[in-house]
Amino acid sequence: MFGAPASRVRVRRGWWLGPELAAAAALLVLSIPVLSTAPGQKFKQEVGARASAVLESSAPEEHHNHGHQISLADNVVCGVEIFGTEPAGAKTADAVTRVYGYYFCAVGPDGTPYLRSSRMDGPVVITFGPPPVVQIARSGAGYDGRVRAMMPDQYEPLCFGGLRDRSVAADVRRRFIDLAGAG
């Protein structure tokens, strides 16, 4: 080894650097989901979870008032894409008194495969409080006008294009499959 060129010696001494760089790169890739969850996104997820819980705990009669047929035997799994909140400057999910958004729900009794579940979606206004109040425009003639009447002007364009955040639907599907016990 006494006669080895200097470049060969440097390569032999730095062999451990390759695995360490690979480990560092792997940690960086694994941390991207954590780093990409900005504070605003986390806030929307927490508010969305609160809003979803209100929809899921609504009595069948409340769902019937919105034109949905749901029985006590049905599993109801919902997600809400948040457009905005009141107060607009709320810093925590618990400080939010009202949510404007788009809901997506899957409904069916135990054993119902997700693709056979009843699925419903649309614009929603949820007011938290004792008791929580859910506003969903009834379908049929005049639907657009009823949606515009319940939704602030700045959110109206978001109400008619369907669910934009596909992760909301993916989460509903995963939770419905877990709850109903069928794929």
Secondary structure, 3 states (H helix, E strand, C coil): CCCCCHHHHHHHHCCCHHHHHHHHHHHHHHHHHHHHCCHHHHHHHHHHHHHHHHHHCCCHHHHHHCCCCCCCCEEEEEEEEEEEEECCCCCCHHHCCEEEEEEEEEEEECCCCHHHCEEEEEEEEEECCCCCEEECCCCCCCHHHHHHHHCCHHHHHHCCCCCCCHHHHHHHHHHHHHHHCCC
